[in-house]
Amino acid sequence: MTPSQFREEGKKMIDWIADYYEGIENMPVLSQVKPGEIKNRLPGSAPQQGETMEQMIDDVNKIIMPGITHWQSPDFYAYFPSNNSFPSILGDLLSSGLGVQGMIWATSPACTELETRVMDWLVDMLGLPGKFKSTSMGGGVIQDTASSSALTAIVAAREKTTAFKSNENGVAGKLVAYVSTQTHSSLEKAAKIAGIGKNNLRAIDVDGNFAMKPDALKAQIEKDKKDGFTPFFVCATIGTTSSNAVDPIEEIGKICEEGNYWLHIDAAMSGTAMLCPEFRHHQKGVELADSYCFNPHKWMFTNFDCDCFWVADRNHLINTFSILPEYLKNKATESGAVFDYRDWHIQLGRRFRSLKLWFVIRHYGVEGLQFHVREHVRLARDFARWVDESTDFDLVVEPLFNLVCFSHKAGDTFNIKLMDTVNRTGEIYFTHTRLNGKVVLRMSIGQSNTNEKHLQKAWKLILTKARELILRR
Ligand SMILES: *Cc1c(COP(=O)(O)O)cnc(C)c1O
């Protein structure tokens, strides 16, 4: 493909994407295909001769689109959002166009330095402690996901605790890490991969609001110490996945400070709320954290993948993850004057992801981002009020941010049936969880274009389907 053909095809692709967004509300949010359906419509082997862009787009329309669940639909309320915006898409396109692999500073200084600058901006934007800035001892780095941030944090904590020997000698089976029963499953995965072992990960009990009980944490740590274990890592969450609960950061932080345990804060979803000062009381004590992460690719209008991860002391990361084979040696690295982000995470190669984040922040401005976050929170409160005022549904937890957990009074089986019935209409898509053993429906309101009209439609649909199902019983 020549540059002039690319110019032509590229414009058509932009048109295709713009058309997609204009028509997205006419498509069933949840893909209605059956397992294997898409695969079976694709040829079993690759084409011997090259094909045209037209043929490819034709197949996208006919074969691929029916198998798409429309995450960018304003009627998408499932899981957590993975929202998006046009400035972000354009930034990502530019990153593809430049095709930079930014593993070390020398492989594209702008890739490293823009990322450092944007990550420093975000420290101020989210009200995070100054120690996370590159101008201090810390610094931020973009990771693919919160799962990778958790793994990076736990490995760095492991190294720090073993005086930087676990990389050499492996891990003795005595290190123990702490999460709550509500912590995201990625922490269990991280504990397994990091060689800590699932049996050395303690799930601490939560209170009535699904937040970790600091007293229970303290008691478990005391018990473990008595039993000869070495506590080393605690993960606290701001906005758990099931119910958006917030762990008491300050109390947990003090326990960590006293014992010199690494405190990682997982704010993957709800960290975005910290753009607005009125939510920052939820992260009181954040200055006690050793590391913190949130996902702009969830709620901050930045397309997947983009997780922001900060540490209070970058030397812990660098001492843990540094590798310097001969073929990567260079003057800039040796001078110590630059960051080589390959030493800040698991993988070597890295995309120029800060471009899309930079585009998003500059397009909206801090006030624009705050506006949209507040709108989503306002919508969630409206929805919660409708649930509360209804006779058939219960509000399970008062929403702190933009997630509403509710259930129909008719019980677990009914709730699942209701959810499946509503989702099968293709009008909206929402999902469930379990809290205290009971099925709970979740409306996660964070799609970039969701407004009051969409939410009213959703509530009306849920009410209608619930009544139909009750009558049919
Ligand atoms: C979504 C989520 C994760 C995992 O996110 P990935 O970026 O997909 O790894 C972890 N923790 C919390 C609290 C989340 O909401």
The ligand as an SDF file (V2000), in Angstrom:
LIG
                    3D

 15 15  0  0  0  0  0  0  0  0999 V2000
  -10.9190   -3.7420   36.3870 C   0  0  0  0  0  0  0  0  0  0  0  0
  -10.1850   -3.8880   37.6500 C   0  0  0  0  0  0  0  0  0  0  0  0
   -8.9660   -4.5730   37.7170 C   0  0  0  0  0  0  0  0  0  0  0  0
   -8.3520   -5.2740   36.5410 C   0  0  0  0  0  0  0  0  0  0  0  0
   -8.1760   -4.4350   35.4690 O   0  0  0  0  0  0  0  0  0  0  0  0
   -7.2590   -4.7620   34.2350 P   0  0  0  0  0  0  0  0  0  0  0  0
   -6.7280   -3.4180   33.8710 O   0  0  0  0  0  0  0  0  0  0  0  0
   -8.1410   -5.3460   33.2060 O   0  0  0  0  0  0  0  0  0  0  0  0
   -6.2050   -5.7070   34.6720 O   0  0  0  0  0  0  0  0  0  0  0  0
   -8.3100   -4.6150   38.9170 C   0  0  0  0  0  0  0  0  0  0  0  0
   -8.8130   -4.0370   40.0070 N   0  0  0  0  0  0  0  0  0  0  0  0
   -9.9780   -3.3700   39.9960 C   0  0  0  0  0  0  0  0  0  0  0  0
  -10.4970   -2.7310   41.2460 C   0  0  0  0  0  0  0  0  0  0  0  0
  -10.6970   -3.2740   38.8120 C   0  0  0  0  0  0  0  0  0  0  0  0
  -11.8430   -2.6050   38.7950 O   0  0  0  0  0  0  0  0  0  0  0  0
  1  2  1  0
  2  3  1  0
  2 14  2  0
  3  4  1  0
  3 10  2  0
  4  5  1  0
  5  6  1  0
  6  7  2  0
  6  8  1  0
  6  9  1  0
 10 11  1  0
 11 12  2  0
 12 13  1  0
 12 14  1  0
 14 15  1  0
M  END
$$$$
